[in-house]
């Protein structure tokens, strides 16, 4: 296998070497600045009424900008419809007025703020007010008056940002008009007397799938914020009042089945209050803080049946942690994330010794503060400080005594990030540090949790030749402290498995009170170009690397090599509007130089002239070693396997659209899996849309881990039997979303996910020897592992922005759960069992008031 990896690496070096002559001929970032288009802003002293009409005389005095170029569908051609933009400003705000002429049908779809673009027309105003060629603040509006706002970093959008701004539209026989008022207090910029910002004006014509911009960036180039045009004419502006307060109150009612919990009733109510604060320390440095935050309006996580060895990663949805999170992105590669915000406010980690207990479902966040911004010298700065409450679990022991214990100690989280942008944003170097400190007070918590966890590192990015080429990398270290029991427990977790009996490079140290490790990553990429793009990367993570107190890493003890190359064609042909095809090879080794995983992948994508698209992927994995199959036991074999998947999606402009996904896999020992997914979206009204996504998963696993049984007679497997069984698994689920908007500021969103699953275990068997996939019948007896899990999770949220920045939420969350040890899948029986289960209902009313004193 090493020869294969070395050969692929040499091939990639040769391939990138053949492309190297293009580097010399490419333009540098500064060589194109003189050709950037310029939009001029004009100061006004007249009052501007935001009504979508542009009838004030000040608009006529502002220079018009109307040079828009298509990115799609006809790249490089003038926009099919004329767009005329003008920009004004006064001491408090920036005003944007745009007339969007249209000889066809103007499409405006109502929806919630930050809705998907869909088939609607849109106007976007992107402002690089820092003028750091990296970060832009976006303000979008459609003909129905629905607003979107985002923070764009290079080419990545973050829609969690919700600034307070006004936008009004009107529609007439000649097209539509948009008028914006963007307060300077919602932007971040330097304190210079004369300002130059980056700007990109964007227009989407939904019926044509046309996307046109004020500054044209060919698809063959790396685009985004670094290529924006210039906004000039801004003088003597200040951020204005930089203190924003949002107090809120929450009424919460829980109507649940207490089950074995003797401390809860089936109906409980609670009244609470909190405060969000935003304060501008300087014109470009802001503090966000929250006291006793409540996220009851956030969509619930989907149900997941995890039978594997690794932790499930859930997306962050809480607005305080999502907004501005890009500053905390650090490096990439197998080291995972140094900062995984879902750790803050997680479920308590220390369980009572009896099921007759009352344990909070989440750790209370007493308060959190976030600092973000840029210094005049070009440093980006970010910091998060959060304090979570000591959570107490009540439980009843076998003698009927009521006792209490710490389920989660008082914990402080800190994350600090700095990054220095160089060469107009084409290069950057930065550092990050995280710290978790727990106040331990009880033996149970001390035995399971680390008292301190620290991590830090540096990362860099260097782009050259007009951003065609990029070199990026990172190195980070971790250090944790705790009792001997806690550090021993860490060594035995699934992301480490120091206890593997046949590993010559690993050993559990039961006397250790600390653990340290490193991770490093380096990648060279050709990230732009007419056709050919590719990347090579190397990474390593030592066995002792541990960041899961506030980060996310699913395994250590690895060395990785990956190379990929892709051919792009973005010019429409006789059949495809655009297409690409690519290949990838990836190899992973542990620190004992044993091959633990490999993939050879071929992918293809094509978008037809009628805007349907198809995506296909095929993978083949050679036989390798598996140092996780036995859950800390000896090495086993990872079977060779092959899988393929295909997906297609219809034209998203139509009122009814659909997509389908089918995949299948098979390994050399008879294991297999098949997945079928269908998604249908209905948008037959401009006010509502419905999406339905049924999914069926069938899987047969030849050897599913069951348990480990200590037995001195198991000489071949180091004194333990590693018991497995065949598993026949079925999962049927449906994800449904229904959204209806009454006005741009009043909407209802609903999400529901019913899930039925079954697992039928066969006769148990034990691994007969290390580094094999050989098993013999196990007669020692194991408990029945068959299962039928039924779940229903959903919520509905009414959102009313009753005044700019102030919102009322009415949220309803329901969950149902049912379990039986049956094993076989029966849709009718399982469906009835699901809806026969008593539901848990949670109702939340949350009201906030925004003011800018």
Secondary structure by P-SEA (a helix, b strand, c coil): caaaaaaaaaaaaaaaaaaaaaaaaccccccccccbbbbbbbbbcbbbbcccccccccccccccccbbbbccccccccccbbbbbbbbbcccbbbbbbbbbbccbbbbbbbccccccccccbbbbbbcccccccbbbbbbbcccbbbbbbbbccccccccccccbbbbbbbccccbbbbbbbbccccccccccbbbbbbbbbbbbccccbbbccccccccccccccbbbbbcccccccccccbbbbbbbbbbbbbcccccccccccbbbbbbcbbbbbbcccccbbbbbbcccccccccccccccccccbbbbbbbccccccccccccccccccccccccccccccccccccccccbbbbccccccbbbbbbbbcccbbbbbbbbbbbcbbbbbbccccccccccccccbbbbbbbbbbbbcccccccccbbbbbbbbbccccccccccccbbbbccccbbbbcccccbbbbcccbbbbbbbcaaaaaaaaacccccccccccccccccccccccccbbbbbbbbcccccccccccccccccccccccccbbbccccbbbbbbbbbbbbccccccccccccbbbbbbbbcccccccbbbbbbbbbbbccccbbbbbbbbbbcbbbbccccccccbbbbccccbbbbbbbccccccccbbbbbbbbccccccbbbbbbbbbbbcccccbbbbbbbbbbbbbbcccccbbbbbccccccccccbbbbbbbbbbbbbbbbbbbbcccccbbbbbbbbbbbbbbbcbbbbbcccccccccccccccccccbbbbbcccbbbbbbccccccbbbbbbbbbbbbbbccccccaaaaaaaaaacbbbbbbbbbbbbbbcc
